[in-house]
Structure formats: C-alpha cells, structure tokens
Amino acid sequence: MKNSFEEKVYKLCRSIPKGKVAIYGQLARLAGNRKAARAVGYYMKTNEDVPHTPCHRVVAADGSLTGYSGRGGIAGKRKMLIREGVQFKKNKVDLGYSLWKKSS
C-alpha cells in the first residue's frame, strides 16, 4: 500500500499538463516534504500507472532528462516531451518556458 506522501506525488504528477514539466524537488515540496526529491525520483522510476501517471514529465532541477526507465530510455523521454510541446535548449528542457506552475 502506498503512503500518503507517495500518493500525493503521483496525484501531482497526473496533474502536469502536456507541454509542461515539473522538477523532482518541486513535486516533493508540493507533496509536503521539500527534502524528498530523491524519493520522488524513486516513485517515478517505479511508477506502475503509465501512461495515466506521466512520469516522463518530471525532470532534474537544471532541466536535464535524468533516469527514465520507460521505453526508449532518456531518448524516448525526450521524444515524448517534444511531441507534447516541451521546449528544449540544447539537451535540457527550457524551464523558463516549459516549467509547470501549479495554480493553487
């Protein structure tokens, strides 16, 4: 059974719209534990609810596409994000354009 923090993280992840990304620390903070970015990464890695929970929309704080265990690895993650309208600067997500800003 998932703990309430994990459930909050997955719920937040499901609310990231196409064309936007969140960062691990952002989801940790919004779920109630700003120091749990690594836990968020683990939850994304072990996500059993793909594609309903779009873990590919979660990236590192600098816009890097870190650890993706889905089809195609990081290259597959990049292709999906581009298809959804996420903007890149070289090999990193342009967070100035594509970072999700959760409304209250």
C-alpha positions in Angstrom: 0.0 0.0 0.0 1.3 3.5 -0.9 1.9 6.0 1.8 0.1 9.4 1.7 3.3 11.2 0.5 3.7 8.8 -2.4 0.0 9.1 -3.3 0.3 13.0 -3.3 3.3 12.8 -5.6 1.5 10.6 -8.1 -1.6 12.8 -7.9 0.5 15.9 -8.6 2.3 14.1 -11.4 -1.0 13.3 -13.0 -1.9 17.0 -13.0 1.1 18.1 -15.0 -0.4 19.1 -18.4 1.0 18.1 -21.8 3.7 20.6 -22.8 4.9 21.2 -19.3 7.3 19.6 -16.9 7.9 19.6 -13.1 11.1 19.1 -11.3 11.6 16.4 -8.6 12.1 18.9 -5.8 9.0 20.9 -6.9 6.8 17.7 -6.6 8.4 16.9 -3.2 7.7 20.4 -1.9 4.1 20.4 -3.2 3.5 17.0 -1.7 4.7 18.2 1.7 8.4 17.3 2.1 10.8 19.6 0.3 13.8 17.4 1.1 12.4 14.3 -0.6 13.3 14.9 -4.2 15.2 11.6 -4.3 12.1 9.8 -3.1 10.1 11.5 -5.9 12.7 10.2 -8.4 12.2 6.7 -7.0 8.5 6.9 -7.3 8.8 8.0 -10.9 11.2 5.1 -11.6 8.8 2.6 -10.1 5.6 4.1 -11.5 3.2 1.3 -12.3 0.5 3.5 -13.7 1.9 4.6 -17.0 0.6 6.4 -19.1 -2.0 7.6 -16.6 0.7 8.9 -14.4 3.1 10.7 -16.8 6.4 10.3 -15.1 8.2 11.4 -18.2 7.1 14.9 -17.4 9.4 15.1 -14.3 13.0 16.3 -14.9 16.0 17.4 -12.9 16.3 20.9 -11.4 18.6 22.0 -14.3 16.2 20.7 -17.0 18.3 17.5 -17.5 16.5 14.4 -18.6 17.7 12.0 -15.8 16.8 8.4 -15.3 13.9 7.2 -17.4 13.1 3.5 -17.2 10.4 3.6 -19.8 10.6 2.6 -23.5 13.5 4.2 -25.3 15.2 5.4 -22.1 16.1 9.1 -22.0 16.0 9.4 -25.8 12.4 8.1 -25.7 11.6 10.6 -22.9 12.9 13.4 -25.0 10.8 12.4 -28.0 7.7 12.2 -25.9 8.3 15.6 -24.4 9.0 17.2 -27.8 5.8 15.6 -29.2 3.9 17.2 -26.3 5.3 20.6 -27.0 8.0 20.9 -24.3 10.7 23.3 -25.4 14.4 22.5 -25.2 17.7 24.4 -25.2 20.3 22.0 -26.4 19.9 18.8 -24.4 17.9 20.3 -21.5 14.3 21.4 -21.0 13.9 25.1 -21.3 12.4 25.6 -17.8 11.7 29.2 -18.4 9.2 28.2 -21.0 8.1 24.7 -20.1 8.1 24.5 -16.2 4.7 23.8 -14.8 3.4 26.4 -12.4 0.8 24.7 -10.3 -2.1 27.0 -9.6 -3.4 26.9 -6.0 
